Amino acid sequence: MNWHQRIKQRLQQRQSANIYRTRQPNQAVGCCRLLINNKKYINFSSNDYLGLSQNKSIIAAWQQGAKRYGVGSGASGHVTGYTLPHQQLEEQLADWLGYPRALLFISGYVANQTLLAALIMAKDRILADRFSHASLLEAAMHSPAQLRRFHHNQPDSLQKLLDKPCSGQTLVITEGLFSMEGDSAPLSQLQQKTTAAAGWLLVDDAHGIGVRGEQGRGSCWQQGIQPELLVITFGKAFGLSGAAVLCQKEVAEYLLQFSGHLIYSTAMPPAQACALQAALIRIQQGDDLRDQLQQRIKQFRAGAANLRLPLLPSDSAIQPLLVGDNKQTLLLANQLRSQGLWVTAIRPPTVPPGTARLRITLTAAHRATDIDRLLEVLDAINHAKC
Ligand SMILES: Cc1ncc(COP(=O)(O)O)c(C=O)c1O
């Protein structure tokens, strides 16, 4: 089979399994609004949980940063790409989350990949919640270590794996708040078991940071733990993009020596670091936004319970509506789109086979009438089926 045949075959396999992915360019973005092919939609697929991507002071901070530093960093951090705004942001993040050090990365995907690539060696083992994000599982699979997955959010399942002997180091991996389930990890139990086995815990809190815990400090703060490695990302509640790893001083020094991404890749634009500093301030003072988000979540769940919709048990902004079959899920997403509601159908391999779902995400920027409309259309689709 040559290159063309192989690519064609793999594309056809995706199409026939109804898991072919497509993109649609959005012509204009407002707070939870989309314009696609000149049609307006209410957006229920964004991770901009606090609506900060449209925040005027954050936009102004980016503009001022660009005026002062230009639009690009011009080099990797080790060369000349590390600027004062990067340093200030790292210090502010470390201070906020109670860690000695924070290191910035261009994205959460990259942070997870480079973290594992730098830390993991042969004979080590990685024990990951089986629903951990693709960036973590992929990095674990590419590493020289053994990867074992424990049952989702089940510390006893982790314990069974920890009980087996390992001649190297153990890294336990979980998300704080799971991206496709919307539920929270039992972090203190996971940390306690990991520590008892002399392992380290890595928590990826991409979806918890900004929305959970006092001042939005995230899932770990809320559950009173401090993992050895905390990954936070800025593409969700921060409304921007990028990521940071929070860790001890020595680990940060190690990553600065051994993380290929920090050494060989262009640093994030300084203007982005300026905007992230403004976003951090808004998040720290963001109880109003978090309350607003909670109200929308309550409103949606109460309405969905009345309609007996098969929602997964989630009290977060991520409200998965389980459908099961891939084709049915696509059909439902299309029915919602025809009514001006944008919700993404999530299918394997992102989620296990037979558990395709609509991943409905709510934000503080949604109006109560947006939620009413979503419930009304879901109800009408349900009735049409009966
Ligand atoms: C749990 C989790 N980790 C990491 C990432 C990757 O983050 P980024 O979008 O910054 O690459 C995502 C992205 O969706 C995520 O959900």
The ligand as an ORCA input file, in Angstrom:
! r2SCAN-3c Opt
* xyz 0 1
  C      -7.713     18.351     30.076
  C      -7.026     19.065     28.965
  N      -5.698     19.160     28.992
  C      -5.020     19.795     28.022
  C      -5.679     20.360     26.963
  C      -4.889     21.050     25.891
  O      -4.849     22.395     26.184
  P      -4.575     23.462     25.031
  O      -5.877     23.681     24.352
  O      -4.055     24.638     25.750
  O      -3.570     22.841     24.108
  C      -7.059     20.306     26.890
  C      -7.712     20.942     25.732
  O      -8.754     20.911     25.364
  C      -7.764     19.626     27.915
  O      -9.088     19.513     27.876
*
